Structures are given as C-alpha cells and as structure tokens.
Amino acid sequence: MAKKKEEKQKRPAIGNASIENAGVVQPQPITETLISNYMPYAMSVIVSRAIPEIDGFKPSHRKILFTMYKMGLLTGGRVKSANAVGEVMKLHPHGDQAIYETMVRMGKGNEALLHPYVDSKGNFGKAYSRDMAFAAPRYTEVKLTPICQELFADLDRDAVDMADSYDGRMKEPTLLPVSFPSILVNSNVGIAVGMASSICPFNLAEVCETAAALIRDPAHPVESTLKGPDFPIGGQILYDPVELRKVYETGRGAIRVRSRYRYDKDANCVEITEIPPTTTVEAIIDKVVELVKGGRVREIADVRDETDLSGLKLTIDCKRGTDPDALMKKLFRLTPLEDSFSCNFNVLVGLTPRVMGVREILEEWTAFRLECVRRRIHFELRRKQDKLHLLKGLEKILLDIDQAIRIVRETEEEREVVPNLMIGFGIDEAQAEFVAEIRLRQLNREYILKRTDEIADLEKSIAEMQETLKSRSRLLGVIVSELKSVAKKYGQPRRSEIVYAAGEEEEESLEEIPDYPVNLFFTREGYFKKITPQSWRMSSEHKLKEGDAVIETFETTNRAHLLFFSDRGQVYKAQASDFEDTKASVLGDYIPAKLGFDEGESAVYLAVTADYGGYVVFGFENGKVAKVDLASYQTKTRRRKLTGAYSTKSPLAGIWAAPGDGILLLTASNGRMLLLDTARVSAKTVRDTIGVQVMNVKGKHTLVSLVPYQEGRLQNPHRYTPRTIPSAGYQPQQEDIMEQTTLD
C-alpha cells in the first residue's frame, strides 16, 4: 500500500501536465512523417485504387463485377441497382454513392466503355454530358452483359488466386481470368499519388487479332493489325504515324480526335453527332458562345443541344452565305471539337506500376493468361483423374456383381460395408465408397457397362491434358483459339473513323485571322504578353515577377508566327493570334504551361517571323556556332512541337534570330570577346547541326554569351574582328569594359 501511494504521489496530474506542455512544438523529421504516414497512403492509392492491373480492372471494378456474378446476374434478370450496391458493400468498404458511380460508368447507358460490363435499365447519364446526371439507384436496374462470361468462365476452376475480403468473412479473386486483353479494349483513367494512368480503348477484334499474331510471331508489327484507338462516342482519329508508333512503343503520346458532323442544306445548319472523349457537349457550347460574343466567330446564328433518345446531336445554325466546311475548320482550331487524348499506359504488373507500350502489355497479358490456362487445365485434370480412379473401382465390380451384392447383404453393420468391399475386390476406400453409394436400381450390367465405357474417353482426355501441360506451344494455341472465339462472338465494327490527314493543309487562311499591329514581350522567366499599341501607349509599366525582366520586344502583327525555343533542344510553335490581347499591368501567359512543355522544361528564346525568312544562330559553350535556315522550322501541318530544334551535344550559350545576317558579340568566361559577322558562317537546313568552331575556348573556360552587337558598345570594334575563324578572341581594353558596364 505504501509503495502504491508513493508512485501515485510521483505521477503528475493530467491537467497540470497538459498545461505545462501547452504550446511546446516537438520537432519531428519530415522523413519520418513521410515514411510512417504518407508512403502507406501513397502505396494504397497506387496499388488498391487508381491504377488498373493486367486484367484491365481496378479493385473497385473487380469487386462490383464479382459480387454481381455471385448474385447470379450473369444469366438471371435485372435487379435494382440499390440491391447490387448493398451486396458490393460486403466486399468494398466504401459508401454506396461511390460504388454506384463506379457501376454507372461501366453501364451500357452511360456510353463510357466500348464494351460495357453492366446491362443497365434507366437513366445512367451520359459520358459526353456534364449536366446530364444519372438517376438514383432505387430507380435503375442492372445485370451483367454477355461479354462478362469471358471474365468469369474460369473463375470456379482455380484459374486465379482467391483472397480474404477486408473483414475476412468472404473470398474474392485477386485478378479476373479474362480470356481477352480487356486492359486495351475498354478505356481506363486514374490519378494516383505521383503517377497516373490513361489508357485509350481499341477495337476488340483488332486487339484479339494483334494478341494472337504476337503469340505466333513475337516480331509481328503491331500497327499492321491494330489500326488505332476506337472510342465509344466515335469521332475521327487524325492519323499521325510518328505519334501512333510512339504510343505503341512507349505507352506515352497523344491521339488527336476530331468531331464528326453533317451539313443540313435545307436548314442551313451543321449537326455534330460525335465528339472527342475528352470533352462534353456543354463545354463545346460554352466555348462557341464565348467565341461568338468575342467577335472571333461571326458565321454562327445559334447553337443548341438537341441530344435525345436517338443519341448525341449538337446543332449550329449558320448565317446566310457561310461555308460550313470553313466554319468547322475554324471551330476545330478554336474549340474542343478537336482535342487530344493523352496516353499514359501505366499498368500494375505484380503490384508494380509500369508504363508499357502495346506490345509489352500484350506480352504481359499473354504471360498472365498462360498461367490461368495452365491452372485451369490442372484443375480439370485432377477432376478427371479422380473420376477415372472411381470408375476403375467400378470396373472391378463388373467382374462379379453378385459377389458385391452378397457382401453388402451379408455385412451385419453399415460401417463394415466399405471395408468388406475393399477386401473383397482389392479397391481403396474412395472406390468402395463410390460403389456403396450406387442405388439398387443401378446394380445392373447395362448401367455398369455404360459407366465403365467412359474409362477410355477419360484416359484419352487425361493424356491430351498432360501433353498440353508439357507443351508451351499447345498452351499458347489454346489462348489463340479463345481469342479467335471472343473476336468472332463479340467483335464490332470500328466506331472511330481513321482519317489519313498527312497531306491535309491545316494552316488556317489569313482571312480568318484578324490583322492588326501588336507589341510582343518575352521575359527571362518565360512569360509572354501581346499588347495592342493603343493599350501600350496608355500604360507602359510592366508587371513582372520579382527578379524577372523583359528580354525581348517585337513590333509585329497578329498574324506573326512565334517560335519558343526551350532549354532541351525543342521548339514550340504558335501564332500571335493564339494569345489574347492583354495589358502591361498583368503577368501574361506562362509559356511552358500555355504550350504544354515537358516537365521541368523552360523557354529560353522567342523568334518572331511572318514568312520564315532569315536565319537562327546558335552559340554553344564549346565555342561552336550553328546557323540554321528559319525555313527549316516551317511545316505544312500545324505541328505545335518540333524535336531536334538545335544540337544538344554542347550546352547552349545564346540564340539570335533575324531576317538576314548581322554582327554578333561573343563573350567567353575568361573575358575574351569576339565580333562575328554571321555571313562568314554557312547556313544549314539541318536543324540539329553541331555548327563550326568560331571561338577557341581552352581548359575550363566556355562561351557564355552570344548577343547582337549594338553600335557604340565597343570603342574600337575592328580590334575584336578576327581575320580568320576560329579565333581565341581578344582581351577587352579598360575603356571597353567600362563602356560595357555602363551599357549593362
């Protein structure tokens, strides 16, 4: 008692302790917080929520479909969606609304999947509409579509592993034993932590044909059988062989999709019936209204949504004398009627996220399906071997049926029947149990002969299965046969038309672009402003980020072409008309975000041209200078990005673009300077030429700048003009250094 009293006195009161430690911040290393709290969350989102696995499903999809399969909705009638959602909650520890929304996107009525898995009845909304909401689950009904037979056919034959549910009360499959590459047939988009997945859908028949062809010939060219994506809403895919090959090989890239329309001459209106999968009808209408109000599109009298039970329909009334094709070309350029689907084929393989091309995905799916088929055949083999074993015992009874009857009749206790049969005929316990369970009416020679006749068929079937299991080629042949069957049973014609637009002239006519003078400004941090002369005269004080400065200024027109060179050897093309008129009092457009630069890429120089005449001169740290015809950056199609804009073998020191030749001042890190007349350097048509040596730099020194020479910057410019190149440059005189400092 005394010891307990002493401990009680030593222990501080809770209230006093909390007051004493109030406001005290306990330091905790950020690495510990990330490891203990953030990393488990990130891995959970990646593995268990946002990224699909090789069977083509996320866990939420798999749990919903498996529950509906167990409910008998593959062959039975529909049930209320609320009923199905309630059953799913036994496997999926989430709210009913989240489960129902996932089920809606798999439904036929939503039109989000090329081959829906849920046969829906009622209002399931539309994937192409932002405002068309789906009905509550108590009003809609669901069942599984016939194609789900290909998801569950091998599930009860040990084709995949089964795992405990979150509460350990039920079993669920870790993967579904899909008999076709569903990962490529239905689109899958998800955003995880630090990564995302965006898989476009392909035509089922083409995917099956490609998978079978790759099994037969691993070197099979994928693009010969897989023509391109096939979206549920349709649309036209603008065929770009380079970009499509990039998607097929790396799993990354962009597919341009254009709306499909028809012109009603009698009503003088354009009817749009198919749109890109990345937009909605409401977003298109909002953009068209904005363009009409802003005066950029004057040919439209009215725009309205006429979508009904027959499908999507967006009607644009044209003014008298409007060329509908010219109007649609303008709208394709200015609205989401033409958009890009960004591909990022990120798939979980063995719970590890991997970005793979189409060939690699099909190879991984084939390996997964090969294991499913092997396990299925093993399961069927064991069943047939067990049946054969029982029939072998029945065959021994055939030799003397009367003796079997006599043994059963003369046995005094029931538990002795099986041991006596085992002794009497030399069979094991399982065979004796099988014989003992035969009904009295079946103890005739005809029944036993019919059963024993199955022995030969079973032995032949077992031998074939064993040979198949030993041969990888025969297992692959089973997969190919199943792929052909699926393609024949569920294949559909393509919905998205492929347009081979390589020869199309996509440059908009100059008449469509308003022509007026503008001032362009480009800053060191990559911000761009387009300001009209009137606005510039009213206010010429720039608003800039701290530490930023305007490094380039141009007086040109709204029709000028802009070339933004990046620090990674790429150039992004745009037009002045692509940017809104702004004021000096705003920051302007951030070019890497506006033009979709790669992550971490920065804009370092802006070239402005009206006709792509002149040159671009690049100076590199190794002292070389490259002179490239500006016409090398001109393209017939409106390509927004050109790789290989200049050589990246040596870091860039400076860029200069002009309609003709000029004098450039080169400065090295050791202070030496050199004046270069660009006429002394031959122009090249190859953009990534390494150039010619102009300034010799030795040791650790490099060329640090290349800028146009300003008259009066040097006291004696002739002193810095070399007779021959390359040259080591010239050490500047004191007055030139002072003059340069004053000018800077």
C-alpha positions in Angstrom: 0.0 0.0 0.0 2.8 2.4 0.9 4.6 1.6 -2.5 1.4 2.4 -4.5 0.9 5.6 -2.5 4.4 6.7 -3.3 4.0 6.0 -7.1 0.8 8.0 -7.0 2.5 11.0 -5.5 5.3 10.9 -8.1 2.8 10.7 -11.0 1.9 14.3 -12.2 -1.7 15.3 -12.6 -3.0 15.2 -16.1 -4.3 18.7 -16.0 -1.0 20.1 -14.8 1.0 18.1 -17.4 -1.2 19.4 -20.2 -0.8 23.0 -19.0 2.9 22.6 -18.6 3.4 21.2 -22.2 0.9 23.6 -23.8 2.4 25.3 -26.9 5.5 23.2 -26.9 6.4 22.1 -30.5 8.0 18.7 -30.7 10.3 18.5 -33.7 9.8 15.6 -36.0 11.9 14.9 -39.0 10.0 15.2 -42.3 11.4 11.9 -43.5 9.8 10.0 -40.6 6.4 11.6 -41.3 6.6 10.7 -45.0 7.6 7.1 -44.2 5.1 6.5 -41.4 2.1 8.4 -42.8 2.4 9.5 -46.4 4.1 6.5 -48.0 1.4 3.9 -46.9 -1.3 6.2 -48.2 0.5 6.7 -51.5 1.0 3.0 -52.0 -2.6 2.2 -51.1 -3.8 4.7 -53.7 -1.4 3.3 -56.4 -2.0 -0.4 -55.7 -5.5 -0.6 -54.4 -7.4 2.3 -56.1 -6.3 4.3 -59.1 -4.0 2.1 -61.3 -5.5 -0.8 -63.3 -4.0 -4.3 -63.2 -3.1 -6.5 -66.1 -6.7 -8.0 -66.2 -7.9 -4.5 -67.0 -9.7 -3.7 -63.8 -9.2 -1.6 -60.7 -10.1 -3.2 -57.4 -13.4 -1.3 -57.2 -14.5 -2.6 -60.7 -13.4 -6.1 -59.9 -15.4 -6.2 -56.6 -18.6 -4.9 -58.2 -18.5 -7.4 -61.1 -17.6 -10.3 -58.9 -20.4 -9.5 -56.5 -22.9 -9.3 -59.4 -21.6 -12.6 -60.7 -22.2 -14.2 -57.3 -25.7 -12.8 -57.3 -26.5 -14.7 -60.5 -26.8 -11.6 -62.6 -24.9 -13.1 -65.5 -27.8 -15.3 -66.6 -30.7 -14.1 -64.5 -32.9 -11.0 -64.7 -32.0 -7.4 -63.6 -32.2 -6.3 -60.0 -32.4 -2.8 -58.5 -29.1 -1.1 -58.5 -29.5 -0.3 -54.8 -29.7 -4.0 -54.1 -26.5 -4.7 -56.1 -24.7 -1.8 -54.4 -25.7 -3.1 -51.0 -24.2 -6.5 -51.8 -21.0 -4.9 -53.0 -20.5 -3.1 -49.7 -19.9 -6.5 -48.1 -16.7 -6.7 -50.2 -15.9 -3.0 -50.7 -15.6 -0.8 -47.6 -16.9 2.4 -49.2 -20.1 4.4 -49.4 -23.0 3.4 -51.6 -22.7 6.6 -53.7 -19.0 5.9 -54.7 -19.9 2.3 -55.5 -22.9 3.3 -57.6 -20.9 6.0 -59.6 -18.4 3.3 -60.5 -21.1 1.0 -61.5 -22.7 3.7 -63.7 -19.5 4.3 -65.6 -19.5 0.5 -66.5 -23.1 0.7 -67.7 -24.3 0.4 -71.2 -26.5 3.5 -70.8 -23.5 5.8 -69.8 -21.7 5.0 -73.1 -18.3 5.4 -71.4 -17.0 1.9 -72.4 -16.6 0.4 -75.8 -17.9 -3.0 -74.4 -19.9 -2.2 -71.3 -19.9 -4.8 -68.5 -23.2 -3.7 -66.9 -26.5 -4.1 -68.8 -28.4 -1.1 -67.4 -32.0 0.0 -67.4 -33.0 3.5 -66.6 -31.2 6.8 -66.6 -27.4 6.2 -66.3 -26.4 9.7 -67.6 -24.0 10.2 -70.5 -20.2 10.3 -70.5 -20.4 13.1 -73.1 -22.6 15.3 -71.0 -21.5 17.3 -68.0 -25.0 18.2 -66.8 -27.0 15.0 -67.5 -27.0 13.4 -64.1 -27.8 9.7 -63.6 -30.8 8.6 -61.6 -30.7 7.4 -58.0 -30.0 3.6 -57.5 -33.5 2.9 -56.4 -34.8 3.8 -59.8 -32.4 1.9 -62.0 -31.8 -1.8 -62.7 -28.7 -3.8 -63.6 -27.3 -7.1 -64.7 -24.1 -8.3 -66.3 -23.7 -8.2 -70.1 -22.9 -11.4 -72.1 -19.2 -10.4 -72.5 -18.8 -10.9 -68.8 -18.8 -14.7 -69.5 -15.3 -14.2 -70.7 -14.3 -12.6 -67.3 -15.7 -15.4 -65.1 -15.6 -18.6 -67.2 -12.5 -20.0 -65.4 -13.1 -18.4 -62.0 -14.6 -21.6 -60.5 -11.8 -23.7 -61.9 -8.9 -22.4 -59.8 -7.5 -20.2 -62.6 -6.6 -17.3 -60.2 -5.9 -16.9 -56.6 -8.7 -16.0 -54.1 -8.0 -13.7 -51.2 -9.9 -12.8 -48.0 -12.1 -9.7 -48.1 -11.3 -6.8 -45.9 -13.1 -8.3 -42.9 -12.1 -11.9 -43.6 -15.6 -13.2 -44.0 -15.6 -13.7 -47.7 -13.2 -14.7 -50.6 -12.6 -12.6 -53.7 -10.4 -13.0 -56.7 -7.1 -11.1 -56.8 -7.5 -10.9 -60.6 -10.2 -11.9 -63.1 -9.2 -14.7 -65.5 -10.1 -12.6 -68.6 -9.9 -14.5 -71.9 -9.1 -11.4 -73.9 -6.9 -8.3 -73.3 -9.6 -6.2 -71.7 -6.9 -3.7 -70.5 -6.7 -2.4 -74.1 -10.4 -2.8 -75.0 -12.0 -0.5 -72.5 -10.6 2.9 -71.5 -9.2 3.3 -68.0 -8.2 6.6 -66.5 -6.9 7.1 -62.9 -4.9 9.6 -60.9 -2.7 8.1 -58.1 -0.1 9.8 -55.9 2.9 10.9 -58.1 1.6 9.0 -61.1 -1.4 8.5 -63.3 -2.8 6.1 -65.9 -4.7 7.0 -69.1 -5.4 4.0 -71.4 -7.3 4.6 -74.6 -9.7 1.9 -75.9 -9.0 -0.2 -79.0 -11.3 -2.3 -81.2 -11.9 -5.7 -79.6 -11.4 -7.7 -82.9 -8.2 -5.8 -83.7 -6.8 -6.3 -80.2 -7.6 -10.1 -80.3 -6.1 -10.4 -83.8 -2.9 -8.5 -82.7 -2.5 -10.6 -79.5 -2.9 -13.8 -81.5 -0.4 -12.6 -84.1 2.2 -11.7 -81.4 1.8 -15.1 -79.9 2.5 -16.7 -83.3 5.3 -14.2 -84.2 6.8 -12.0 -81.5 8.3 -9.7 -84.2 4.8 -9.0 -85.7 4.4 -5.3 -86.5 1.6 -4.1 -84.1 0.5 -1.2 -86.3 -0.4 -3.6 -89.2 -3.3 -5.1 -87.3 -4.0 -2.5 -84.6 -5.1 0.4 -86.7 -5.6 2.9 -83.9 -7.8 3.7 -80.9 -11.5 3.2 -81.1 -13.6 5.4 -78.9 -17.2 4.6 -77.7 -18.5 8.0 -78.9 -16.8 7.6 -82.3 -15.2 10.7 -83.8 -12.4 10.9 -86.4 -8.9 10.0 -85.4 -6.3 12.1 -87.3 -3.7 9.5 -88.3 -0.2 10.5 -87.3 2.1 7.5 -87.9 5.0 9.0 -85.9 2.9 9.8 -82.8 0.9 6.5 -83.1 4.2 4.5 -83.2 5.4 6.4 -80.2 2.2 5.4 -78.3 2.5 1.8 -79.4 6.2 1.6 -78.4 6.4 3.7 -75.2 2.8 3.9 -74.0 3.0 7.7 -74.0 1.8 10.2 -76.5 -1.3 12.0 -77.7 -4.1 10.9 -80.2 -5.9 13.8 -81.9 -9.6 13.2 -82.2 -12.0 15.3 -84.2 -15.8 15.6 -84.1 -17.9 14.2 -86.9 -20.5 16.4 -88.5 -23.0 16.6 -91.3 -24.4 19.7 -93.1 -28.2 20.1 -93.5 -28.5 22.3 -96.6 -32.3 22.9 -96.2 -32.0 24.1 -92.6 -28.6 25.7 -93.2 -27.2 24.2 -90.0 -24.3 21.9 -89.0 -25.2 18.8 -86.9 -22.5 17.4 -84.8 -23.1 13.8 -83.8 -19.8 12.6 -82.4 -17.3 14.4 -80.3 -13.9 13.7 -78.7 -13.9 11.6 -75.5 -12.1 14.3 -73.6 -14.8 16.9 -73.7 -18.5 17.4 -73.2 -21.4 18.9 -75.1 -21.7 21.7 -72.6 -18.0 22.6 -72.8 -18.2 22.9 -76.6 -21.3 25.1 -76.4 -19.7 27.4 -73.8 -16.6 27.8 -75.9 -18.6 28.5 -79.1 -20.8 31.1 -77.2 -17.6 32.8 -75.9 -16.1 33.0 -79.4 -19.3 34.5 -80.9 -19.6 37.1 -78.1 -15.9 38.0 -78.5 -16.4 38.5 -82.3 -13.9 35.9 -83.3 -16.5 33.7 -85.0 -19.2 35.7 -86.9 -20.8 32.9 -89.0 -22.9 31.4 -86.3 -26.5 32.5 -85.7 -27.4 30.0 -82.9 -26.1 26.9 -81.1 -28.1 24.4 -79.1 -28.1 20.9 -77.7 -30.6 18.6 -79.4 -29.5 15.3 -77.8 -32.4 12.9 -77.3 -33.0 9.2 -77.1 -31.6 8.7 -80.6 -28.2 9.9 -79.4 -25.9 12.9 -79.3 -26.8 15.9 -81.5 -25.3 19.4 -81.3 -26.8 21.8 -83.8 -25.1 25.0 -85.1 -27.3 27.4 -87.2 -25.2 29.2 -89.8 -25.7 32.6 -91.2 -26.6 33.1 -94.9 -23.6 32.5 -97.2 -21.5 30.6 -94.7 -19.2 27.9 -95.9 -19.9 25.1 -93.4 -16.5 23.3 -94.0 -14.6 26.5 -93.5 -16.6 27.2 -90.3 -15.9 23.8 -88.9 -12.1 24.1 -89.7 -12.1 27.3 -87.6 -14.1 25.6 -84.8 -11.8 22.6 -84.8 -8.9 25.0 -84.2 -10.6 27.2 -81.6 -12.9 24.8 -79.6 -12.8 21.3 -78.1 -14.5 19.9 -81.2 -11.0 18.7 -81.9 -8.9 17.6 -78.9 -6.1 15.3 -78.0 -6.3 12.2 -75.8 -3.1 12.0 -73.8 -2.0 8.4 -73.4 -0.1 7.1 -70.4 -0.3 3.3 -70.4 0.6 2.8 -66.7 -0.4 -0.7 -65.5 0.2 -2.7 -62.4 2.1 -5.9 -63.1 2.8 -7.9 -59.9 1.7 -4.9 -57.9 4.4 -2.8 -59.5 3.4 0.2 -61.7 4.9 0.1 -65.2 4.5 2.3 -68.2 4.4 0.0 -71.2 3.8 0.1 -74.9 1.1 -2.0 -76.6 3.5 -4.9 -77.4 4.7 -5.1 -73.9 1.2 -5.0 -72.4 0.1 -7.8 -74.7 3.2 -9.9 -73.8 2.4 -9.4 -70.1 -1.2 -10.3 -70.6 -0.2 -13.4 -72.5 2.0 -14.5 -69.7 -0.8 -13.9 -67.2 -3.4 -15.8 -69.4 -0.9 -18.6 -69.9 -0.8 -19.2 -66.1 -4.6 -19.0 -65.9 -5.0 -21.7 -68.7 -2.3 -23.9 -67.1 -4.1 -23.7 -63.7 -7.5 -24.4 -65.3 -6.2 -27.5 -67.1 -4.5 -28.7 -63.9 -7.9 -28.3 -62.1 -9.8 -30.2 -64.8 -7.0 -32.9 -65.0 -7.4 -33.5 -61.2 -11.1 -33.9 -61.5 -10.9 -36.3 -64.4 -8.2 -38.3 -62.7 -10.4 -38.6 -59.6 -13.3 -39.7 -61.8 -11.2 -42.2 -63.6 -10.0 -43.6 -60.3 -13.6 -44.2 -59.2 -14.6 -45.8 -62.5 -11.6 -48.2 -62.3 -13.0 -49.4 -59.0 -16.5 -49.8 -60.6 -14.8 -51.8 -63.4 -13.6 -54.4 -60.9 -17.2 -54.8 -59.6 -18.3 -55.7 -63.1 -16.4 -59.0 -62.8 -18.8 -60.2 -60.1 -21.8 -58.1 -59.4 -23.4 -60.9 -57.4 -20.5 -61.0 -55.0 -20.8 -57.3 -54.4 -24.5 -57.7 -53.6 -23.7 -60.6 -51.3 -21.0 -58.7 -49.4 -23.4 -55.8 -48.8 -26.3 -58.1 -47.8 -24.2 -60.3 -45.5 -22.5 -57.5 -43.7 -24.2 -57.0 -40.3 -23.1 -53.4 -39.6 -23.3 -50.5 -42.1 -19.9 -49.2 -41.2 -18.4 -52.5 -42.2 -19.7 -52.3 -45.8 -16.9 -50.2 -47.2 -14.1 -52.2 -45.5 -15.6 -55.5 -46.7 -15.9 -54.2 -50.3 -12.3 -53.1 -50.2 -11.2 -56.6 -49.0 -13.5 -58.4 -51.4 -12.4 -56.6 -54.6 -9.0 -55.1 -53.7 -10.1 -51.5 -54.1 -9.3 -48.4 -52.0 -11.7 -46.6 -49.7 -12.8 -43.9 -52.2 -13.6 -46.5 -54.8 -15.5 -48.6 -52.2 -17.5 -45.5 -51.1 -18.4 -44.8 -54.7 -19.6 -48.4 -55.2 -21.5 -48.5 -51.9 -23.4 -45.3 -52.9 -24.8 -46.9 -56.1 -28.6 -47.2 -55.8 -30.2 -50.7 -56.0 -31.9 -50.0 -59.4 -28.4 -49.2 -60.9 -26.9 -52.5 -59.9 -27.3 -54.0 -63.4 -24.8 -54.9 -66.1 -26.1 -52.2 -68.5 -25.5 -49.3 -66.1 -22.1 -50.5 -65.1 -21.0 -51.1 -68.7 -22.1 -47.6 -69.7 -20.1 -46.1 -66.8 -17.0 -48.2 -67.5 -17.2 -47.3 -71.2 -16.2 -43.7 -70.1 -12.8 -45.0 -69.0 -11.3 -45.0 -72.4 -12.5 -41.5 -73.1 -11.2 -40.2 -69.8 -7.8 -41.9 -70.3 -7.6 -40.2 -73.7 -8.6 -36.8 -72.4 -6.2 -37.1 -69.5 -3.3 -38.0 -71.8 -4.1 -35.0 -74.0 -4.2 -32.7 -71.0 -0.9 -33.9 -69.7 0.7 -33.4 -73.2 -0.8 -29.9 -73.3 0.7 -29.0 -69.9 4.1 -30.2 -71.0 4.0 -28.1 -74.2 4.1 -24.3 -74.1 3.1 -24.1 -77.7 0.0 -26.1 -77.1 -1.0 -23.9 -74.2 -0.5 -20.8 -76.4 -2.6 -22.5 -79.1 -5.4 -22.7 -76.6 -5.1 -19.0 -75.9 -5.1 -18.2 -79.7 -8.2 -20.3 -80.1 -10.0 -18.5 -77.3 -9.0 -15.1 -78.8 -10.5 -16.0 -82.1 -13.7 -17.2 -80.5 -14.0 -13.9 -78.5 -13.4 -11.8 -81.6 -16.0 -13.7 -83.6 -18.6 -13.6 -80.8 -18.2 -10.0 -79.6 -16.3 -8.2 -82.3 -17.9 -5.0 -83.6 -17.2 -2.6 -86.5 -15.0 0.4 -85.7 -16.8 3.4 -84.3 -13.9 5.9 -84.7 -13.0 6.6 -88.3 -9.3 7.0 -89.1 -8.6 10.0 -91.2 -5.2 9.9 -93.0 -4.7 13.7 -92.9 -0.9 13.7 -93.6 -1.5 15.7 -96.8 -4.1 18.0 -95.5 -3.3 21.7 -95.5 -4.2 22.6 -92.0 -2.9 26.2 -91.9 -5.8 28.5 -91.5 -6.4 31.0 -94.2 -5.1 34.5 -93.4 -8.6 35.9 -93.9 -9.8 34.1 -90.8 -7.2 35.8 -88.6 -7.8 39.5 -87.7 -4.8 41.5 -88.8 -3.7 44.4 -86.6 -0.4 45.7 -85.1 0.7 44.3 -81.8 3.7 44.6 -79.4 5.1 41.3 -78.1 7.1 41.0 -74.9 9.0 37.9 -73.6 10.6 37.7 -70.2 13.5 35.8 -68.7 11.2 33.6 -66.6 9.2 32.6 -69.7 6.2 35.0 -69.5 4.7 36.3 -72.8 2.4 39.3 -73.4 0.6 40.5 -76.5 -0.4 44.2 -76.2 -2.0 46.5 -78.8 -0.2 49.8 -79.4 -3.2 51.7 -78.0 -3.0 49.8 -74.7 0.7 50.1 -74.6 0.6 53.9 -75.0 -1.9 54.2 -72.2 0.2 52.1 -69.8 3.8 51.0 -70.5 4.8 49.9 -67.0 5.2 46.1 -66.9 4.0 44.0 -64.0 6.7 41.3 -63.6 7.5 38.6 -61.0 10.3 39.5 -58.6 13.6 39.1 -60.3 12.1 38.8 -63.8 12.8 41.2 -66.7 11.7 41.7 -70.3 14.5 40.3 -72.6 12.8 40.5 -76.0 10.4 43.1 -77.5 8.8 42.9 -81.0 6.6 45.2 -83.1 4.7 42.9 -85.5 1.1 41.9 -86.4 -1.5 39.5 -85.1 -0.6 37.1 -87.9 3.0 36.6 -86.9 4.4 33.1 -86.2 6.1 32.5 -82.9 8.8 30.0 -82.2 9.6 29.4 -78.5 13.0 27.6 -78.1 13.4 25.5 -74.9 16.4 24.5 -72.9 16.0 20.9 -74.1 16.6 21.3 -77.8 13.0 21.6 -78.7 10.9 24.4 -80.3 7.2 25.0 -79.6 5.3 26.8 -82.4 2.3 29.1 -82.0 0.8 32.2 -83.6 0.3 35.6 -82.1 -3.4 35.1 -82.7 -3.4 32.2 -80.4 -2.9 34.6 -77.4 -5.5 37.0 -76.1 -4.7 40.7 -76.1 -3.6 41.8 -72.7 -2.2 44.8 -70.8 1.2 45.6 -69.3 -0.3 45.5 -65.8 -0.7 41.7 -65.9 1.9 39.0 -65.7 0.9 37.5 -69.1 0.8 33.9 -70.3 3.4 31.4 -68.8 4.6 29.8 -71.9 5.6 26.3 -70.5 2.1 25.9 -69.2 0.3 27.5 -72.2 2.1 25.4 -74.8 2.4 22.2 -72.8 6.1 22.0 -72.2 7.6 18.8 -70.8 8.0 18.7 -67.1 10.9 20.9 -65.9 11.4 22.4 -69.4 11.9 26.2 -69.8 11.5 28.7 -72.6 14.8 30.5 -73.3 14.3 32.4 -76.6 11.5 33.7 -78.8 11.8 34.1 -82.5 9.1 36.0 -84.4 8.6 35.7 -88.2 6.0 36.4 -90.8 7.3 34.3 -93.7 10.1 32.1 -92.1 12.7 34.0 -94.0 16.1 34.5 -92.4 18.3 32.6 -90.0 18.6 31.4 -86.4 22.1 31.4 -85.0 23.0 29.2 -82.0 26.1 29.6 -79.9 27.4 26.7 -77.8 29.6 26.7 -74.7 32.3 24.7 -76.7 32.8 27.8 -78.9 30.9 26.5 -81.9 28.2 28.5 -83.8 25.4 27.0 -85.9 23.4 28.9 -88.5 20.1 27.3 -89.5 17.6 28.5 -92.1 14.5 29.6 -90.4 12.5 27.9 -93.1 13.7 24.6 -91.6 11.1 25.2 -88.8 8.2 25.7 -91.2 5.7 22.8 -91.6 2.8 22.2 -93.8 0.6 20.9 -91.0 0.1 22.9 -87.7 2.6 21.0 -85.7 2.9 22.5 -82.3 6.2 20.9 -81.2 9.4 20.1 -83.1 12.2 18.0 -81.5 15.8 18.4 -82.6 15.4 22.2 -82.8 19.2 22.6 -82.3 22.1 20.5 -81.3 22.3 19.4 -77.6 25.8 17.9 -77.7 27.1 21.1 -76.0 25.2 23.4 -73.7 23.6 26.4 -75.3 25.2 29.8 -74.7 22.8 32.0 -76.7 20.3 32.2 -79.6 19.7 35.0 -82.1 17.2 35.1 -85.0 16.9 37.8 -87.7 15.7 38.2 -91.3 19.3 38.5 -92.5 22.9 38.4 -91.4 24.3 40.6 -88.7 27.1 41.2 -86.3 27.2 39.2 -83.0 29.3 39.8 -79.9 30.6 36.6 -78.4 32.0 36.6 -74.9 33.9 33.8 -73.1 34.1 33.0 -69.4 37.8 34.3 -69.4 36.6 37.7 -70.5 37.8 37.4 -74.1 35.4 38.9 -76.7 34.9 38.4 -80.5 32.8 40.1 -83.1 31.3 37.7 -85.7 29.7 38.6 -88.9 27.2 35.8 -89.4 27.7 35.9 -93.2 31.0 34.1 -92.5 29.1 31.1 -91.3 27.4 28.9 -93.8 23.6 28.3 -93.3 22.4 24.7 -92.8 19.0 23.2 -93.4 19.6 20.5 -90.8 18.2 21.9 -87.5 20.5 20.0 -85.1 23.8 20.7 -86.9 26.7 20.9 -84.4 28.0 24.1 -86.2 31.5 25.3 -86.9 34.2 26.3 -84.4 34.3 30.1 -84.2 35.9 30.8 -80.8 38.6 28.7 -79.3 38.0 28.1 -75.6 40.5 26.2 -73.6 40.6 24.5 -70.2 37.6 25.2 -68.0 36.6 28.3 -70.0 33.5 28.3 -72.1 31.5 30.6 -74.4 29.0 32.3 -72.1 27.0 34.7 -74.3 26.0 35.4 -77.9 24.2 38.7 -78.4 23.6 41.1 -81.3 26.3 43.9 -81.3 25.0 47.4 -80.5 26.8 50.2 -82.3 29.0 52.1 -79.8 29.3 49.3 -77.3 33.0 49.0 -78.1 35.4 51.9 -78.6 37.4 50.1 -81.3 35.2 47.3 -82.8 37.7 46.5 -85.5 40.1 45.3 -82.8 37.7 42.4 -82.0 37.0 41.3 -85.5 39.2 38.3 -86.3 40.8 37.8 -89.7 40.1 34.1 -89.6 38.0 31.8 -87.6 38.2 30.0 -85.3 39.9 32.6 -83.1 40.7 32.8 -79.4 39.1 36.2 -79.1 40.6 39.4 -77.7 41.1 40.6 -74.2 38.9 43.8 -73.8 40.5 47.1 -73.2 39.7 49.0 -70.0 37.5 51.6 -71.7 35.5 48.8 -73.4 35.0 47.1 -70.1 33.8 50.4 -68.6 31.6 51.1 -71.6 30.1 47.6 -71.4 29.4 48.1 -67.7 27.7 51.4 -68.4 25.5 49.9 -71.1 24.6 46.9 -68.9 
